[in-house]
Amino acid sequence: VNEGTWTSGNIVKSPAKDVEIPNRLIPEHIWENMEKWPDKTAVICGITKRSFTYHQLYKNSRNLAAKLRNSLNIRDSDVICIMMPNSPDYALAILGTLQAGAEVTTVNPIYTAHEVHRQLLLSKPKLLIGIPETISVLKDALKLAKMDIPIISCRGYANNDLPDDVIAFDELANATNVDYDVLKDVSRTPSDIALLPYSSGTTGLPKGVELTNRNIVSNCVQQNSNGLRHYQDTTSTYQDATLAVLPFYHIYGLSIVLLHKLSVGVKVVTLPKFQPQSFLTTLKEQKISIFCAAPPLILFLGSNPEVKNEDLESLNVITCGAAPLPKLDIYRVLNKTKKNLAFLQLYGLTETAPLVTTLPNNSKNYVSAGVAVPNTELKIINTDEIALGPNEVGELLVRGPQVMKGYRNNPEATKQVITEDGWFRTGDIASIDEDGALTITDRVKELIKVKGYQVAPAELESILREHPDVEDAGVVGVPDSRTGEAPKAFVVVKEGSKTKAMNILNYVSERVAEFKRIKEIVFLDSLPKNPSGKLLRRILKEKYA
Ligand code: 4UV
């Protein structure tokens, strides 16, 4: 084995040297370097071409922060909830919120009011930020949650008319005569929470993942180590461009594509959603050099006849993570691209801010999820919690400065996943080879991944159980060639019920975003449970799925 990587106790370390973690807040970390590239584009919309330079982002986000404190009474550790597609305003909203001392919780812009209201009840925001297209869902969600808080609206995509009763984002961000002195009252430290994305983790319903400033700043500098970095230095004559089509509401888009890239002076090109034509046009027009993808996008690049070699010419690096990637899709893309393209899988989780493993640009190991990033330790354990050696398969545990503080208001759930000595249990089944390269093989946790996005079986089960004809329900993920996995439900109906599958499917579809919809229902007389009544999803999966 590679000593130095495999250390005593079968703890696997990064082959890269540890890096120093700066003691800064996220905005301070981004502004620290900005003096070197104030006039470079920080973020631009691939469709409208609306953009901010680094200096404009700095100035407008400070305006916003001061206005949030002064006019909207935001105070340290208040939560602000953002529900909108990717745009330059998203970057402003996040950096403004953080500089106001508040925390950001992000919601999928395609969520239903039912889904949003749950996150509102859990995260208790003081303020919402949306766009005209998401405002009515936000209002319905507030009604369901019996909450009454102000809504700020950014510009929309199709619709620039703001509803009457919302606050115009532009007026806050472009304000003149701003009293910046109020920002002197902000008192935040690196160990304070900055981001509060939601993840179901190993089990149960989505929970608020408390990511500190330090978690995110650590994960940024962990991506800068010489051996493992995927961008080139920004200079007076060179700037990488990355395509932000993965949504900022999810940690991959938010931390890797947006915050890390801003911290190293990359141009972040946003797209509000994936549409083949605007995607391919933007790749070429904006000369995208770094493309951060999830498996469905790799499938599209490799298999869609509309994607030609010349569409991919500007790319130097493609990274892919969030779900297992079929080998065939990798080779199809490699066949379409230039010889020196770096194609790398990455592995991470919301709870690890997110990056855990990656590979150097010159790696030809296309199937591994990578080696540990600096300052990060891995171990694989068996069911007796014994740490295993090279190529042995078990649950992956991670320790490092990127591991979350915990789940919000949920010490029980936190205790289940973070051990007393700081190891985070991923719920993923994996092995690590002699050189420290990780391969993910399975998941022990309940989580279903549809196109890389989280679907919590417990959430669908609770909706199914609310249906008047349903006695009990269990949901598992089944393989799907288009989306990776899809939810399949096993339902026990109440005695005498004559309800049809379509009726139940429709009931769920009205309450969840499209990607969470149940693909198939099987009716059973009873569900497999252990003696204490816990649903045995594994058995459902093995026996019926
Ligand atoms: O919590 P989450 O939804 O988080 C993510 C994070 C993904 C990424 C992607 C690229 C990065 O650079 C990065 O830092 C993070 O999806 O879901 C976490 C679960 O997703 C599965 C695994 O089951 C995690 O526990 N997953 C993530 N990456 C991979 C993966 C992968 N490369 N291969 C297989 N499964």
Boltz pocket constraint, residues with backbone or C-beta under 6 A from the ligand:
constraints:
  - pocket:
      binder: B
      contacts: [[A, 199], [A, 251], [A, 252], [A, 256], [A, 293], [A, 319], [A, 320], [A, 321], [A, 322], [A, 323], [A, 324], [A, 325], [A, 345], [A, 346], [A, 347], [A, 348], [A, 349], [A, 350], [A, 351], [A, 353], [A, 354], [A, 355], [A, 356], [A, 357], [A, 369], [A, 426], [A, 427], [A, 428], [A, 440], [A, 442], [A, 443], [A, 449], [A, 452], [A, 453], [A, 454]]
      max_distance: 6.0
